[in-house]
Amino acid sequence: MKYCKVYFFLLFWVSTACLNGQDTHFTNYHFTPLTVNPAFTGAFYGSYRVGGIYKDNYTLAKNANGYHTINVFADAPIIKGFRSTDWIGIGVETNQFSYTGSTKNDERNPEKYSFNWTNFKISGAYHFSLNKKQTRVLTLGVQMNMSSINFNDEGLKNLNNTRYSIATGLADPDMTRFLSSVTKQTTNSAQARANYRDFSTGLLFVDKTKSRELRFGFALEGITRPEYAGRDTSRANASVAPFRKPLGLHIHGEYEMILNKTTRIIPAVYYYSLGVANALNVNGRIKYLINPEKDVTLVGGAGLRNFRQAILLFGAEFGNYQLGGSFDFDLSESAIASGGFHGFEIGLIYKGLIHKKPKTTPIILCPRI
C-alpha cells in the first residue's frame, strides 16, 4: 500500500505552520483588516462595517481534499475620544481553519486525520487625529485572541508515536513535542486538544490628501507567549516542555494614488512572520469607476507571495458594498502536486451609515383673532 505524498505534504505543511504560531492569513488580506492589524478597528468612514471571506487551498491537488478557512468580522467607531477630533473603535472577529483527509491512497483501508482551529478575537482602537481635518491620524489598537485547536492524527503516527515530516524525511520534533504536551482525551487516543489566549497590539498611520492616501502600520502578536497546552502530569510525558506560541510581526503599507476622477492605482506590501513561518505579499491594484451615477467601480490587480506564488486579484465596489476575490498559482515545485492552482478566495464587506434624524422645532401658527 503506497503512501500518498501529497496528503503528507499538505497536512505537515499546515500543521507545522500552525504549531509554530502561524495564524490564518489571506491573499486578499484587504478583506480581513482586523487580522492584519487591530489598529484597523473603526478605521473607516461610516457607522459600522461587517465582512467575511472564504479561502480554499489545494482542493484540486491530486488525491487531496484541500483545506478551508472562513473569516467573519464586524467593527464600528462607537464614541469620540478625549478630543473632538479623536474617536474609539471596537470590533469582533472569528475564523475557522479546517482540514480533513486520508493518508493512504487506498479507499478500502484509509487512515483518517483532521485538523480544526477556531479563533475568536475582540479588538479596540484609539484614533488620534494629528490635525483638525482628520486627514492625518495615528491609531493604537489592542486585541485579545481566544483559540481552540483540535487535532486527530490517527493516520499519521507510526509504531513509536514519532511524527515524521515528508518534506525532510526526518522526525518532526515540533509536532511530536506539541502532541506530547497537550492533554489527550484518553490514553490511547490520537486526538489532541489545546486552548490558549493571546494578545496583540498595533500602530497605524494614515495620511490623506486630494491626490493620494498613505496607510502604513505594524502589529505584534503572541506578546504573552501563551502555552498551547499544559503538562499532563498523570502520564509519562510530564517532563515534556509545553509548546509556546512565538512572537509574531506584521508590517503592511499601501499608497493609493488618485490619477483622475475615474482611476486609482494602489501598490501595497504585507509581510508577516511567526516563528519560522513568514511570507511577503507584494501586490498592486487598479480601481476604475465605470458608472459614476450608480457608483460602480471595477477592481483588478496582481502580485507575488514569497516569489513562489503568483496572485490574481479581482473585484467590484458598488454603493456600500465591496466584493473581491483572488486566485493563487504555484510557481515552485508544489505545482507538480497542485497542478499549478494553489487556491482561491472570495470576500465581501459592507459599510453601513446610520443617519440621525434631525431635531426640528415645531412652528405653531397662531390664527388671527
Buried (B, 14 or more C-beta within 10 A) or exposed (E): EEBBBBBBBBBBBBBBBBBBBBBBBBBBBBBBBBBBBBBBBBBBEBBBBBBBBBBBBBBBBBBBBBBBBBBBBBBBBBEEBEEEBBBBBBBBBBBBBBBBBBBBBEEEEEBBBBBBBBBBBBBBBBBBBBEEEBBBBBBBBBBBBBBBBBBBBEBBBEEEEEBBBBEEEEEBEBBBBBBBBBBBEEEEEBBBBBBBEBBBBBBBBBBBEEEBBBBBBBBBBBBEEBBBBEBBEEEEBEEBEBBBBBBBBBBBBBBBEBEEEEEBBBBBBBBBBBBEBEBBBBBBBBBEBEEEEEEBBBBBBBBBBEEBBBBBBBBBBEEEEBBBBBBBBBBEEBBEBBEBBBBBBBBBBBBEEEEEEEEEEEEEEEEEE
